[in-house]
Amino acid sequence: MADIKSVLTDAEDLLTQAANASGERASELSAKALALLEQARVKASDVQVVVVEKSKQAARATDDYVHGHPWQAAGVGIGLGVLVGLLLHRK
């Protein structure tokens, strides 16, 4: 995410410079900015793929645990429900 923010900041700077420039220089800066934006889009897509895959792995692990330990999972669920109920009742 830091890479994406950095690329977007660079693209923003280039677009600002392009707005202040004229002629060939403005076209060159705009082209560089568009290339940086495309790079950010690709990186964001890569991050999305990683996040989705990790989420699926976590869901599989949770599902496996719940199927292997149903009473413990129910106990945790009940405990969290009671805790949330107590917190909501205090307000």
N, C-alpha and C positions, 0 to 999 in steps of 0.2 A: 504494500500500500504506500510505503514511503517513496518507492520508485515512481509510482503513478502520480503522486502529488508533486514530485519534483518535475516530472515530464510536463504535467499540466501547467505548473508555474512557468517553466521555460517557454511553453507555447503561448501563454498569456503575455509574457514579456515580448516575444517576437511579434505578436499581433499588435501590441501597443506601439512598438517601433514601426511596424508596417503602416499603421494609421498616421504616424507622423512623417513617414517618408513618402517619396513620390516616384513615379515611373518604374524603371527596372528594379530598383532597390526594394520598393514596396512589394512587387510581384515575387521577388526572391525571398523576402522575409515571410510573406504569406505562404509560400510553398513549403518553407521550412516548418512553419507553425502547423500546417496541415499534416506534414509528415510526423511531427511530434504527437499530434492528436491521434493519429492512426496508431502510433506506437503505444500510447496510453490505452487505447481501446483494446489492443491485442493483450497487453499486460493485465487489464481488468478482466478480460475473458479468461486468461490463464488462472487468475486468482479465483474467479467464479468456479472453474472446474475443480480446483483444489478444495475449495470450501464445500462444494456439493459432495465430493467424494468422501471427505472427512466426516461430513454429516451422515452420510449413508453408513459409514463404518461405525459411527457412534450409535446409530439406530439399530444396526445389526447386533452390536455388543450388548446393548440394553435389552433387546428382544431375547437374545440368548440367555442373559442373566435371569430375566423374568421367567422364562420357561424352565430354567434349571432350579430356581429358588422362588416359587410362587408365593409361599407364605411370608418369606422375608420381604418380598416386593410389596405385598399387600400391607404388611406392617409399616413399611416406610411410607407408603401412600397415606395410610390412616394417620400416621404421626405428622406428616406434613399438612394434612387436612386440618387436624386439630390445632396445630401451630398457627396456620393461616386464620382459622376461625377465631382463635384467641386474640390475635393481633387486630383483626377487623372489629371484634367486639369491644376492644379497648377504646376505639375511636368513637 
